[in-house]
Amino acid sequence: MSVVSNASPLINLARIGKLGLLRQLYGELFIPEAVWHEVVIEGVGLPGAVEVKAATWIKVQSVTNPLLVRALRQELDAGESEAIVLALEMESELLLMDERLG
């Protein structure tokens, strides 16, 4: 099963010490580069940064359709846009996101 995640589920689960639940449920998880950047680079010192960086079961994957990402960016942020596109490109069974508009 391929599962893609946006930043918020990672951050919120890390905040309560339960990021490992995702590994228990799905084995491995894919995130786009924008989510990695948001959580690990911009989020230094915040919940999730260290946990996501150390999680070998979280794989960073590049999107290949920047035009679709750009179209989605009109309504969504970079992480959400790339997560949606990555889920479509990978034909993922599940996309973890807490954004209603997304």
C-alpha positions in Angstrom: 0.0 0.0 0.0 1.4 3.4 -0.9 0.4 6.3 1.4 1.3 10.0 0.9 1.1 12.5 3.7 0.8 16.2 4.1 2.7 18.0 6.9 0.0 18.4 9.4 -0.6 14.7 10.2 3.1 14.3 10.7 3.5 17.3 12.9 0.4 16.6 15.0 1.2 13.0 15.6 4.8 13.9 16.5 3.5 16.5 18.9 1.8 13.8 21.0 4.6 11.3 20.6 2.6 9.0 18.2 4.3 9.4 14.8 5.2 5.7 15.0 1.5 4.9 14.6 1.8 5.7 10.9 4.6 3.1 10.5 2.5 0.5 12.4 -0.4 1.2 10.1 1.3 1.6 6.7 4.9 0.4 6.9 6.3 3.2 4.9 5.1 6.7 4.0 5.8 9.0 1.1 6.0 12.8 1.4 6.8 15.3 -1.3 9.8 17.6 -1.1 7.6 20.6 -0.1 6.4 18.7 3.0 9.9 17.7 3.9 11.0 21.3 3.6 8.0 22.5 5.7 8.5 20.0 8.5 12.2 19.4 8.7 13.9 22.6 7.3 11.4 25.4 8.2 10.3 23.5 11.2 13.6 23.2 13.0 13.0 23.2 16.7 9.3 22.5 16.3 7.4 19.3 16.8 8.0 16.8 14.0 11.3 18.1 12.7 13.6 15.7 14.4 11.2 12.8 14.3 10.5 13.0 10.6 14.2 13.6 9.7 15.1 10.4 11.7 12.3 8.2 10.4 13.9 6.0 7.8 10.4 4.7 6.9 9.3 8.2 5.6 10.5 8.5 2.0 10.8 11.9 0.2 9.6 11.7 -3.4 9.7 14.4 -6.1 6.6 15.3 -8.1 6.9 15.2 -11.8 4.0 17.5 -12.8 4.9 21.0 -11.7 2.1 22.5 -13.9 -0.6 20.7 -11.8 1.2 21.8 -8.6 1.1 25.4 -9.8 -2.6 25.1 -10.6 -3.4 23.8 -7.1 -1.2 26.5 -5.5 -3.9 29.0 -6.4 -6.0 27.6 -3.6 -3.6 25.5 -1.4 -0.1 25.8 0.0 3.0 24.1 -1.5 2.9 21.0 0.8 -0.8 20.3 0.2 -0.4 20.9 -3.5 2.6 18.6 -3.9 1.0 15.9 -1.6 -2.1 15.8 -3.9 0.0 15.6 -7.0 2.3 13.0 -5.6 -0.6 10.8 -4.5 -2.1 11.0 -8.0 1.3 10.3 -9.7 1.9 7.3 -7.4 -1.7 6.1 -7.7 -1.6 6.0 -3.9 -4.3 4.2 -2.0 -4.4 6.9 0.7 -3.6 10.6 1.1 -3.3 11.9 4.7 -4.4 15.5 4.9 -6.3 17.6 7.3 -7.2 20.4 4.8 -10.9 20.4 3.9 -10.3 22.4 0.7 -7.5 20.0 -0.3 
